[in-house]
Amino acid sequence: MKTLVVGDSFVANKIDTYAKFLQDIEPGVDVKGLSGGGNDIISYQLLCELKKYDRFIINWTSTCRYDVLVSDEVQCRPRSTHLARVCV
């Protein structure tokens, strides 16, 4: 079974997270950590990957974060409490 773990930086970070430990003990686990991402981009990533996986583990983030989806290729989101935008 293919499993996707998707969430914010608590899923994939410079330090090992529960998702990394899960990858070590369970075959077929992919991790997509979206640092700084809000729940909108987490759910968008999940929907983009829906047909590729059998199981999902979703690590939702704080409702204080929000994302603005500009297109399928570019998403912009405010950076913390500043008004500057980050586009990736």
N, C-alpha and C positions, 0 to 999 in steps of 0.2 A: 504494500500500500504506500502510495506517495502522500506525504503530509507536508503542508505549508504552515509555518509559524510566521505570522505577520503582525507587526505592531510598530511602536516607536523605538526609541533608543534602549528601552528596557528589554528589548528582544535581541538587538545586535548593537554592541558597543565595544569600546576598546578593552573593557574587562569582560570576562566570560559571564554569560547570563544563563538562565535555565534552558534557553533554547539551544545554546551551544552544548550543554550537557546532554540534552535530549538527542542531538545529532550524534554524539559520541556513543550512545547506547542503542539507538534505534535506526536501522537503515531506511533510506528513502525520505529523510527529513530535510527540507529546504527552509532557510530562514531569510526573511526580508524585513530588516529593521529600517524604518524610515525616521531617522533622527530629526526631531523637531516637527514631525508631521502630526497633524490632528486626526480626528476620527474620520473626517471626510476622505482624506487621502488614503487612510488605512482601508476603509471600505472600498474605495475605488481600486486599490491594488488587489484586494481580494476578488472583486468582480472580474478584473482583467485576467486573473489566474484560475478562475472557477473551474474550467473544463480540464485543466492540467493535473489536478490533484483529487485524491479520494477523501482526504480529511483535512480539517483546518483547525488551528489553534489561533485565536484572535486575542491579542493583548491591546484592549482599548486604552486610550489615554485620557487625560483630563478634558473636561468639556470646555475649559478655558482656552484651549488651542482651537484655531480654526484655519481652514485652507480655502483658497480660491482657485478652482480649476479653470485655467484659461483655455487649454486645449488638451487633446490627448497626448501631445508631446511636451508641453510646458505647464507646470503648475507653480503658482506664486503663493507665498504665504507670508504673513507678517512675522518678523523676527521678534520674539518675546514681547516686551511691552513697547518696543520702539515702533515707529511708523514706517521704517524702512522695510522693503520687501526683498525676499530672497527668491530667485527663480532658478529652478533646476531643470 
